[in-house]
């Protein structure tokens, strides 16, 4: 990271590292690389969660209060931008010893993590080059450990170059799959006759509660209404299920509100879709597009008389129908987790967590993180244990009501 000079001021730009034929600039200010980041996004490869506007909003509302310091590794070759890896330097004392850890910036509130790449770089970048670059970045930042989670094993048509580095499978997979046109063909491929009949039955049941309308919130007032419904429904769902409500944090609410608003003349990162029944918002879905992929980020459903008729499932079906007819989209990403509604439309794609240590403390922390992840994977893989945990959560919620 940049160090204070003789005047006591911190330089705006960090030094340049030369690794594996790439010149890598290290920056701790998102604004300093914004023009090149946005240019790389427009013609390159990225996931939604590594877009500039996503992470600028996250850092402003969440990262700064948590003291997560951005470390943006911008790689150049022959004067051209080759990649940008949005990392964060985090002071970690969870083991009782001071530790500096490099992670993905904003990772705790995203899904898969890929980096941002020029297509020609990504096509030929090797695992060995990724390892050498990351180790030198860690040394340049004074980090003890590089811990990068949720890297797709395969992404953008090839194995991700970071996925083969030392590490282990992530606790969760990401659910994704192709969008098909026409929609009816996709529906028939993913749903048998009985499943299609159940969807029709749910639609008719909802219609008995009032007119059913799918809307997209486009005005500031509509976005505010959709966000208010989303937050209220998430809170009610968390309370009834006895699970944490991540969006109950005001910082997270501010982050989502920022993503739903235009940024410096650019369109919002997220779009809010909602399902009204009888004039009441019964479900919401926040989605965003990156390249040709539609990322379905987060959803909510009302805990009312519409709940038995699955308004969230029907809203998702409507979104998929619209996306199937959009020529700019070819992939649907429903994010982390193994919920039934995701299984109905997509398949699990494995992710990897990698660890590269540069010190004894880093090796210890990496081993502990790997052990915790392994325990969580075993827990999630046991239907009996996971069902027991969910039952205990619901019992706790009822007792606390």
N, C-alpha and C positions, 0 to 999 in steps of 0.2 A: 504494500500500500504506500501511498505517498507519504513522505516524512517532511516535517517542518524544515524550512531552509534557515539560513543565517538570520533572516529578519523575523523568524518566528511564525511565518505564514506557511500554510500547507499548500503545496503546488496543486493547481487544478488537475493536472494530468500526472498519472503515475509513470514510473520508469517502464521501459520496454524490455521484455524478455525475448531472447532468440532461442526457439526450441523447435526441433524437428523440421527446420526449414520455414518456420512461421515466426513472424514478429508479433508478440502478444503484448498489447497495452493493457494495463490494469487501472481501472477507474473506480472511484467510490462515489461518483455523482451521476445519476441517470441522465440529467440534462446535458452533460458533457458529451455523451455519445448518442443522444436522441436522434439527430439527423441520420447518422449512419445506421443506427438500429432500425429506424423506420424504413429506410431504403432497402436494407437487407430483408426485412419482413416482406416488402412488396414484391420482390422478385425471387425470394428464397423459400426455405422450408422452416416451418415453426409449428409449435402447438399453441393453442389459445393461451395457455398459462405462462408462456414466455414472450407474449407480445408486450411491446413497450408500454402501452397504455394500461394494460392489466397490472403490470408490476409497479408502474408509477403510482397507481391508485393504492395498491397494497402497501407499498413502502410508506406513503404519506399517512395512511390511516392505521396501519398495523405494525409494519416493520420498525419504523422510527421509535414508537413507544416501547417496543420490545428490545430496543438497542441492537437490532440486526443491521449490521453495516454492509451496504452493497459492495460487492467486489465483481465488477463487470470485466470479464476477460474477452477482449476484442482481438481476434486473430487476423493478421494481414499476410498476404503473400504476393510478391511482385506489385506492391502498392494497392492491391484490391482487397476489400473486406472479404474474409473467408468464413469466419464464424463469429458468433457472440454467445458466450456462456454466461447467463445471469446467475452469479453466485452471491453468497452472503457469508460474512465473517461473523461468527457468533462466539461470545464468551460463555463457556459451558463449565459449571461447577457441580454438575450432578453427581460426580464421583468423589466429591470432596477435595478435588485438586484443581488448580487453574488449568483450563484447556481451551485452546482456540480451534474451532471447528469450521470447516468450509462446507456449506450445504447449498442446495438450490435456493435462490431468493424466492420467498413466498410459497415454499413447498407445502407448508402445513395447511394451506387453503386452496390447493390446486389438485390436479389428478396426476396424469403422467407428465414426465419432464424430459425434454428432448434437446434443448439448446436451439439456437437459430443458425441456419447454415446457408451458405451459397450452394446451390445444387451440385456444381462441379466439384466442390470440396467434399461434400458429404458422400458423393459417389465413390470416392477413392480413399477417404480418411481411414486409417487403420487403428486397431485396438492399441497397438504399440505406440503410435503417435499420440493417441488420447491419454495413455498412461504417463508418457513423458511430459506432456504439456501440463497435466493436472498436478503432477508432483512438483514441477518447477513453479507453477502458480502458487501452490501451497507453501513452498519455501519462500517465495517472494513476499507472501502475505504473512509469514510467520505462523502458519497454521500447523497444528499437531496432527490433524486428521482431516481427510476429505471423505465426507459421508454423503453420497448422492443417491437418493431414493427414487423409486418408480420410473426407472428408465425402461422403455419398451425393448424387449428382446429383438423385435423386428419392427421397423418403422420406415415409411417412405420407400418401400420397395426393396429394403436390404436389412441385414442385421445391423443394429445400432452399434457404432464403434466403441461406445463406452460399456455396453452390456456384457462384454467378455472379460472385463477387468475383475479382479478379485472381489467376491461378494457372495450374495445368496439371493434366492427368489424373494420377491416382496411378499408381504402378508396377503395383499389383495391383488387380483388381476384387474385390468381395465376391460370393460365390455364395449366392443365395437364391431361393426360389420358394414357390408356394402348397402347402399341405398339402391333400390331397383325401380325402374320405370317400365311399365306402369305400376302404380301402387298396388293394384289388385293382385298382380303377380307376386310381389313381395309378401303381401298378406297371406296368400295361399301357400307360399313356400315356407313361411314361418309359423303358420297357424293351421291346424287341421280343422275339419268341418265342425267338430264340437266346440273348439275354441272360438271360431268365427261366430257360431250361433250364440255363444255366451256374450261376446262383444255386442251383438245386435240386441240382445235382451237387456244389457246394461243401458244402452242408448235409449231404448223405449222406456225403461224405468225412470231414467233421469228426466225424460221429456214429460212424464206425468207430474213432475214437480214444477214445471214451467218451461218457457222457451229456452232451448240450449243454444248458446252462441260461443264460438271461439273468436277471441280478439287478440290483437297485438297492440300493446301500449306504445303509442308513438308520440303523444304530446307530453309535456312536463307533468301536467295534472294526471294523465292516465298512468304515467310511470310511477308517480307518487302513490296513487291508489293501489297499483299492483304490488309495489314494494310493501306497503302497509299490510295488505292481505297476506303476502308471503311471510312476513315476519310474525304476524299474529297466528297464522296457521302452523308455522314451524314450532312456535312456543307451545301451542295447545297440544300438538302431536308429541313433543318431547315430554310434556308433563304427564300425558296419559300413558306413554310407553315406558316412563322411568329412564329415559336416556338423556345425555347432555344435549343442550341446545346451543350449538356453536354460534348460531346467528343471534343469540341473545346478548352477545357482547356488543355494546354500542359501537366499538371500533369496526367490527365486522359489518354492522348495519351501514355505517358510513362508507365503507369500502364498496359494498354492493351498490349503494346509491350512486357512487362515483362511476361505477362501471355502466350504469344504466343511462348516464348523461353524456352528451357529446364532450370531446376533449380537444380543445384548441382547433375547433372547426372540423375535427374528424368524427365519424359516426360513433355512437356508443359501442363499447366492447360487447355488452350483453343486451339482448332483447327480452322483454317480458311478454310471454304469452299467457293468456288466462281463459278459463272456462267459466262462463256465467250460466247459471240455471235459475230461472225466475228472477233475473236481475241481480242475483247475488254471486260473488266470486266464490266458486267452489274448489278451484285448483289453479295453481300457477306453475309455470316452468320458465327458468332463466336459461337462455341458450346464447351461444356465440359461434361465429364462423372463423375458422383459420384455414386458409387455403381452400381446399375442396371438402373439408371436414366440418360437419355440424356437431359442435360439442354441446350436449345437454348437461348443464352444470349443476343445477339444483332445482328442486321442485317442492311443492307444498300442497296439502289437501285439507279441506275443511273437515272439522270433527262435528258433523251435523247429520241431518237426515239423508244427505246425498252420499255419505260415506259407504254404505253397503253396495252402492252402484258404481264404485270405482271411478270417480271423476278424473283422478290423475291418470289412470290408464287410458281413458278416452281422450283426454287432452293430448297425451303423448301420441296416440294413434293419429290424431288430427295433424300434429306437427310433422310426423313421418310422412303422411300423405302429401302435405305441402312440399316437404323437402324432396320427395321422390320426383316431383315435377319441376324441380329447380335444376337447370343444366349446370349451374356453378357448383353443385354438390355431388359427391359420389360416395361419401362415407359418413356413417352415424357413430358418434362416440358418446356412450351413456355413462362414462366415468367409472370410478372405483366401486367395488361392492358386487355382491352376488344375489341381488334382489330378484324376485320372480319376474317382475315386469321387464327387467333388463334381459333376462334369459329368453323372453318371448320374441325379442327382435334382434338380438346380437349374441356373439359368442365371446367367451373369456380369452383375452390375450395376455400372456405372461409378462410380468415386469421384473426388473432386477434392482437390487440395492447394492451399491459398490462402496468399498472402504479402502482407502490408501492412507497409511500412517507414515508420518515423518519423524516420530519421536516415540519413546517408551510409553508416555501417557496416551498418545494417540493409538498405539497398538492395544492398550488396555481398554480404552473407550470403544474401539472398534469391535473387540471381542465381546464386550458387554452388550453393545447394540445388536450384534449378530445373534447372541443368545436370546435376547428378548424377542427379536423378530421370529426366531424359530419356535419359541413357546407360543406366540400368538398364532402362527400358522397352524400348529398342531391343534390349538383350541378351535380355530375356525373350521378346521377339517373334520372335526367331530360333531356331527349333527346333534348327538345327545347332549354334549356339554354346552354347545352354543344355544340349544333350546332351553336348557336349564338356566343359563345366564339371562336370557330374555325373560323367562318366567319370573326370576328373582327381581329383575328390574321393574316389571309390571306390578309385582306385589309391593315393592318399595314405593312405587308411585301412588298406589291406592292408599297405603298407610299414611303417606305424607299429604294426601289431599285433605 
